[in-house]
Amino acid sequence: MPLLYDFNMDSADDLAVRLAGNVKRRRLEKGLSRAALSMMSGVPVPTIAKFEQHHCISLVGFLALAKALGYTDELKSLLAEPVYSTMEELDTINRNKGRKRGRNEFNQ
């Protein structure tokens, strides 16, 4: 079911830029070099540099960096609770709890 409206104007690229900036900021606040964060996370230094400069990294690499910086609980809570914008959407969410498969919206 598509959202009826979405006031969030952030693109996926905007979010990547924000996340990369947050990782760099947290790294610097902790006084860590890229090499030190690499040792802690297992993510190669060039990958960290590419993420900070070009905002591109694999999900596994991002998770390793966030975990190394102490954000395990925040990662676990991401997408843990449903988000809805209308009562109809909340009803749909409650009706579909426990589903194992989605349905094809195009073949109704």
C-alpha positions, 0 to 999 in steps of 0.5 A: 500500500503506497503512502498517501503523502510523504513530507520527507524530502530526503533522498537516499543520497541525502541520507547517505551523506548524513550517515557518513558525516555522522560516522566521521563526526563520531570517529573524530570525537573519540579521537580515532584515526581511520586506521584505528577505526579500521582495526576496531571494525575490520573495515579497511581504511580505504573503505572508511575513506571512501565512505566519508568522502563519497558516502558509499559503503556496503551495509555490512561495512556500515554496521561494522563501523557503527558497532565499533563506535558503540551504536549496537543498540541503536542499530537493533532498534532501527525498523524495530517498530512499525511506522504509520501515518494514517489509522488505515495504515495502522489497521493494515499493519495490525492485520498483517502482524505475523505474515510470512509473505507479502502480496503482489499489489499489481495482481489484485 
